[in-house]
């Protein structure tokens, strides 16, 4: 059941229950308590069965399920608000699901377009769901002229309504609208914005030029780009006005003449982004009503006021992934159109420092020229670039080198109070701030656990942690002052040191106030800005109280930092990102919060496996929230702004988050305070031991990930014809979660499928699982690796990829070993036979070539219907297409299938073989020599050289056994193998002939009269970047280069002992235990926890 279906069929309607419960006291039982009966609500019997009650002071580690109604109460059990993740977030899918062909949805426009609005004590601006006259976050006024027809009026108002972030204030009541439909990728762009860059104010010209020339979606008119589908043009004019308040703008569209009035540079670009959103909304309105008035004669005004003086984005560039300059520039273009005023690149040691060659050694650090180029690019769009470094903790990358051994307090914390420490820190601060215009700097100091506990204690004695921290902060602050810089720090250590507890609980404990601890020392410098970071809570009240505690420390205007959940996962988890940022933003904007600076962070903990661009929807959500006093953002507004500014379909990107969600099960007990990273630990979990599998044994993950993979890959591949202008070009990035889901669909429950036939002694069934599930898994995970590698090198610097590639390599090796052991056990064949049978696959592989038949599209699993004609490339390589085999699925979105083989390809003969002797006698009925090559993967082959030094001739074939060669006469009848038969195992093809010639030195040479083409897990490769795949032929290795040639008889291929058959697989004999209770647990685990249970001593 999809999230939309769940929402439709469940009582998880937070709007309804908010009205029902407002002012009520939640009590157990049905007996009235000694209080006003009207204020009682008996939740035990009258609430939906699928609900939970949470006290705002409690830890939120109780059950978290998307379809569960969550009710928050205070200490006296008085209702505060209600929440349902499905309604507020997944309603996007509910609204747009099933509209790929334009089919209407059964949901009403109001229930789908307006997100949940909660009444809270600290939110005086919140409104009832039915209040259509409340102020809009983006105020749009749409006049309706007397000459307008009813249809034209409907279209015009519809355009305004979809553009607003919530309900819209209009001169006339809104008439009933048709249910909107989703614009497909094939739907043409019908309106262009004409930006006369030379006529724009000079300080906007460079930024406008970059956006117009590089925007993802072709909404901007460009003379060098023809688009015959464009029927309407809106002409843009930018006017700087000092009468407009800082952070505000006004847009007036009068029949396609759009005037933007602004004060700050960044507000002009935010206004441009809202005009793009309005253009997209007008297209939707035209599709709804059948009238083009919203496009042809638009009349509306847009006005906004930023809620924060500073809206910052911080990107982690220290956990392996260092964004390339072009990627940073792409981020800046999106940031400008969203309205972000500041960018911080978090660089622990990833910037170059003169005279410090081991600082950031082999880490891909930014040079002075790169930082200057980034700053210039951002400045043109009104974005301030602020250095974000570390000056206390998180310096382990630097401190690992012997050069800095004398500066270590602990492995991660630099030694304070040492003069040499501050000499180095001054050099770092001066270096990183020099190429930037900003006079602000973030000096970090978070999570400096163990400060004063290492060499500091040995040198200076035991001292109170808060005193050490404040003393160090004061000295670094002095350095910043000397360089004219205003500093900010993360605030967590002030709370953790006061509580003498390094856990996050100490930071977020409402009763922990470090004011008393600071009163015993000098205190923090008054001009230090404290940044309060919290990515975990979902109640605004929790954030508001902690903000107040920061003020009690002497920081009157603290920063608030939320997070896009990109860390420890391969794709940003959007639902919880929206939920937690909604709470922190609501608190920051409330009268109790009164925060003037908000920061969204994008972290890359655990190797930075995630594509940071997957956080774009969160960036959009936070930016829209930061430009309205309201606490909710309409789904339709998010959909339009994300499509027009970023070029992606929000409903499709929401779908990608489900790789970390689970299908609901009746007996599933889901307990977590944090969103699971299930897709990550399922990917890296050891496949043979699979010791986490009992946690999800009752869940149907096969169907979940299979369906998800199909839908995501369909979204990623739904492009128009080559050269056409796509409406959702960003959707191509969904290929990563799609490929990941396909791997997980094959990997989940794999050990269970293997252990059952193994314990039953059913070798045939065991082999069948290996061929139909394990072998496709090897190929699927390699395709994921290849795409991930290409994507990484496109957006990040190459440094750091080695860490992830070691993970992929380890997984490949474990899968290969697993396959070899199982097949050796099932066939009772030694390792050497198996390795030789796949020898050709090692030499051959997949590369790129237009001669592949049938041709592939941009995705290697997608097959175009029309094959390419024969080309010169085909003539020079003689490439043959990859034929579908027993272990490859016919569906073109599964495995590595490439469709039906051409008619001219020789028929595949599946031969049941139980011994090497049977393989020796196998021959094609035509009399041509054949050889069995590989298990379950059909390949055209030639004769394989025997273990002896003599190459085979055309009238003989080699037997794949060391120390013996058996001639196969030709012609010969087909072989019938006695019971028991195990099929499919090997395949046989007619092979091209071999001839033996001599080179100039008289040495025998092996000459191939034809080329060999195959695919094998050990032979798959691509030659850089993204694009089409094709097969590359490769000849057999000559005997002198064959790694198993020349081994004396009786010596196995390992060179140490006889290569014996695998007689048992103890890994499959062990019974697995449920580590986290006898139920499913939604877990957030790191790489080291799931790769193997063994720990190095």
Secondary structure, DSSP 4 states (H G I P E B T S, - for coil): --HHHHHHHS---HHHHHHHHTT-EEESSSSPPSS-GGGEEEHHHHS-SSEEEEETTS-S-SB--TT-EEEEE-TT-BEEEEE-HHHHTTHHHHHHTTTTTTPPPSS-HHHHHS-----BTTBTT---TT-TTSPPSSEEE----TT--HHHHHHHHHHHHHHSSS----SSPPPP-PPP-PPPTTSPP-EEEEE-GGGS-HHHHHHHHHHHHH-SSTTB--TTS--TT--EEEEEEEEE-TTSPTTEEEEEEETTEEEEEESSHHHHHHHHHHHHHHHHHHHHHHHHHS--HHHHS-EEEEEEE-S-SEEEEEEE-SSS--B-HHHHHHHHHHHHHHT--EEEEE-SS-B--TT-TTTTTTTTPBPHHHHHHHHHHHHTTT-EEEEE--SSSS-HHHHTSGGGGGGBSSSSSB-TT-HHHHHHHHHHHHHHHHT---SEEE----S-TTTTTSHHHHHH----HHHHHHHHHHHHHHHHHHTT-EEEEE-HHHHHHHHT--SHHHHH-TT--THHHHHTS----TTPEEEEE--S---HHHHHHHHHHHHHTT-TT-EEEEEES-TTSSS--HHHHHHHHHHHHHHHHSTTT--SEEEEEE--TTT--S-GGGGHHHHHHHHHHTT-SSS---HHHHHHHIIIII---HHHHHHHGGGGS----TT---B-SS---HHHHHHHS-TTT-TTGGGGTTS-HHHHHHHHHHHHHHHHH---STTS--S-GGGGGGHHHHHHHHHHHHHTTHHHHHHHHHHHT-HHHHHHHIIIIIHHHHHHHHHHHHHHHHHHHHHB-STTHHHHHHHHHHHHHHHHHHHHHHHHHHHT-BHHHHHHHTHHHHH-EEE--TT-SS-B-SSTT-B-SSPPPP-HHHHHH---PPPP-TTS-SSTTSTT---SPPTTSPPPEEE---SHHHHHH---TTS--EEEEEES------PPP-SSSSPP-TT----SBTTB-----SS-PPP-PPSSP--SSEEEEE---EEEEE-TTS-EEEEESS------TTT----SSSS--EEE--PPPPGGG-TTTTPPTT--TTSSS---B----HHHHSPP--SSTTS-------HHHHS-S----
